[in-house]
């Protein structure tokens, strides 16, 4: 009788937009307040750029098949359950989407204009199908974000825009969110790469 390999069970994850635990939301708010008190916007710029650079170096070191392999990792603080089964390229695509949107919000708030778009976490997920062009797109959007935010003078704006988890924030709050968001996904990419490496023959 011919033997058949067992079929892997589909990955069961919470739906996009389900959120993160309340304790992590609270810790995020505390972290934003702490960094605003002890660090400057210039430091936030550097942190954003440093973390993005680390992700670029890791992604560029991978072969196309490894970069495009989605693996299931344990959930890390700051990401939803639905984001645990991504590839490195999917993670970069997510950052392209998020950083482009955050830049629009920061530009509006720093000009003391209200931003009409309501942020939906479920709308910020990446497409499963990716190519190595995603790396180039991430590099370009990262540099564009850094260049434009670095030139803004009014990050401590009176205008606010609400984040689904952290509530209304000024332009500087959104900038800190982007910087720490890069850290979260840099850690995610490290775990994806470790898992893909362990699964390779």
Secondary structure as UniProt FT lines:
FT   TURN            16..17
FT   HELIX           22..38
FT   HELIX           41..60
FT   HELIX           64..67
FT   STRAND          71..72
FT   TURN            77..78
FT   HELIX           81..83
FT   STRAND          85..86
FT   HELIX           88..110
FT   TURN            111..112
FT   HELIX           121..124
FT   HELIX           133..150
FT   STRAND          161..163
FT   TURN            164..166
FT   STRAND          167..169
FT   HELIX           171..199
//
